[in-house]
Amino acid sequence: MSDFKVYIKNVKISPKKLRFLVSNVKKQSPVQAVHTLMYTQKKGATFLRKAISSALSNAKNTMNIDSGLLQFKSVAIEEGLRLKRFRAGSKGMAKPFRHEYSHIKLVLTTGDNTDKSIKSVKSIKSETEPVETEVKKTELKEVKSTKLKVKNATKEPKAEK
């Protein structure tokens, strides 16, 4: 059982916005998470997708592990820098605001069930037998269509006075 870690620092998005996406991503496998994040229309989705795909490629390049066997061990969004800035306000006052950054900490692991699942898939393939299916042909009956005939009713123009 091996772990693959990714730690991305100073991502220009607030941690609150990233945590909103992480709640859905944790429930899925990493491969499914990449696909769903690709079509999610949030700014943080691209950062998370790149982090997960980086962890998947680390696993593939270092240990030659299939990406389908990996699971999320932990996904954490940490607070990063908080830059204090000011914007001009009314009556010459300065209104403070903050640029918030976040860190993405991601750990993928090969689950304990990976060896068992590989064996079970092989045994299922050997045990299954092809099933014969019968297809019955049905006859179509011809039905006469009943159309309503509409008479061409023309109104006579009114005589002018």
N, C-alpha and C positions, 0 to 999 in steps of 0.2 A: 504494500500500500504506500503510494508516494503522493506527495503534495506538490502543487505547482502554484507559485505565488506571483502576484502582480501588485505593485504599489505605484500608483500614479499620483504625483504631487501637484498641488496648485492648479487645479482645474477651475476655470473661470465660470463657476456657477455655484449658487448657494447650496449648502448641504441639504437644506429642507427640500429643495426641488429634486435633488438626486434620490433622497430617501423615498420619495413618493414612487419612483420607478422601481426601486429595489424590492419593495414589498411584493410586486408581481413577479419579478425575475427569480427570486429565491425559490419559488415553487416549481420552476421548470428545470429541465436539463439545460446545460450550457448551450447546446446546439439550438434548441428551441428558443432559448432566450435571445440568441443572436438574430434569429429570424423575426421574432416579434419586435425587437428593438429597431430593426431595420425599417419597419413600417409605422413605428410610433412617432408621432409628430410633436416631439418635445426636444428642447435643446440638449438636455442631459442624456437622451437616448443614444446619441452618437458617441459621447464619452464612455458610457457604459458598454456599448457594443464593441468599441475598440479595445477596451480593457479585457473583456471576455474573450474576444478573438485572439488577443495577444497571449492570454493564458492557454488557450487551446493550441496555438502554434508552438508555445514553449513545450507543452506536453508531447506534441507530435515530433518536434525536432530533437528533443533531448532523449526521450525514452521510447519513441515510436509507438505511442499509445493511441489507439483509435479514439477519436473525439466523442463517439457515442457512449463510451464506457465511463466518462468523467461525470462527476457530480459536484455541486457546490458544497464546500465545507463551511465557508463563511464569506459573507459579503458585508463589508462595513464601509460606511461613509463617515469620514472624520472631518472636523472643522479645520480649515487651513488659515491662510492670512485673512486679516480684516483690515482693509485700508480705509482710513477715515478721510473723507473728502467733503468739500463744501460747495453748495450751489447758491447762486445769488437769489435772495428773497426780496420781499417787499420792504420798502422804506430803508433800503441800504443794508439790511441784515443778511447774514450768511446762514443758510439752512444746511445742517450736517446730514450726510448720508454715508453709507458704508458699501464698499465693494467687497463682497464675500467670496472666498475661494474655498475649495474643499479638496480632500484627499480620498482616493478610491483604493480600498484595500480588499483584495480578492484572492481567495484560496480555493483551488480546485483539487479534488482528490479522486483516486480510483476507489470506488466503493468496495466494501467487503463482499458484496454479492456478485462481483464481476466474474469470478471464476465459476461460481455456481450457475450463473446465468448462461455462460458460454456452454457449459456441460448440458444444461437443461435444453437449450436450443438444439444442440446436436442430437440429443435423445428424442426430442419431439419430431425432428425431421425424419429420423429412422423409423419411428413408430407409425407415422401417418401413412395411410394407403389412399390411392386415388379413389374417389367416389364417382360411381356411374350415375349420370343423370339422364332422365328421359324427358324429351320435349314433345309435348302434344301440339298437334297442329289444329288450329281452330278455323272453322269455315265462316266466311263473312256472308251475310245475307244481304241481298240487294233490297234497298228500301226506296220506294218512290217518294220523291220530295213533293211536298204540297206547298205550292207557292200561291200566295194571294194575288189575284189579278186586280190591278188598279185600273179603273176606267179613266180615260183621259177626259176629264170634265173641264170644259172650257166655259168660262162665263162670258156672256155677251156684254159688250161695252155699253154703258149707259148712254142713252141718247142725250145730246146736249140741248139745252133749251134756248 
